[in-house]
Amino acid sequence: MSLKRNGSGANDPTAYAALKPIVAQETEVESKLHKLIATMKNVANLAGFEVVGRIEFRHKESGREFK
């Protein structure tokens, strides 16, 4: 489903305008998370280690947890 359309398929510019910044912020946070994970894996590799298990993070601003 497109953000520009509602559940019935009609254009909904009000909802789109409200949701667009939220989706953009979530996309930015997830992009930063992927870069962070890659950086941590590279640091571990440079130190002669590898990441074996899951690493958990909490975004300080939103409180959202990534597992």
N, C-alpha and C positions, 0 to 999 in steps of 0.2 A: 504494500500500500504506500502510495506517495504521501509525503507530508502536506502537499498542496491540496489533497482531496480528502474529504471525510469518508466515513464508512459506507455511505450510499454512492460514492463516486462523484459527488458534486464538488466544485471548487470551494475551498474554505480558506480564504486569504487571512482571516483573523487568527485562526488556529495555527496556520503556517508561520505567520509573523511572530506568534508567541513561542512556538516550539523551536524555531530556527536557531536562536542563540543557545538554547539548552543543548540541542544536538551538537552544535559546534563546540561547546565547552566539553561535552562528554568525549567527542572525537579527539580533542586536544589532550585531554587527560589520558586517554588510552594510548595515544601516540607517545606521550612522555613515558608512560609505563613500559611500552615495548622497548624504547631506547634505554631506559633504566635497566631492564632485565638483560638486554644485550651487553650493556656496559659491565654489569656485575659478572656475567659469564666470561667476558674478556679479561677482567681483573683476576678472576679465579684461575683462568687458563694461564695468564702471565705468571702467576704465583705457583704454578705447577699443580693446580687442583681443577676439579670439574664439579659443577653443580649436579647433585644426585637427586635431591628431593625438591619439593615445592617450596617456593619462597612466597611469603604473604606480605602484602603491603596495604596500608591504609592511607588514602589521600587526606591530608591534613585539612584542606578547605571543606570538602564535601563529606568527609567521614566514610566515604565509600570504600569497601574492602575488596581487594583483588586477591584471589587464591589460585 
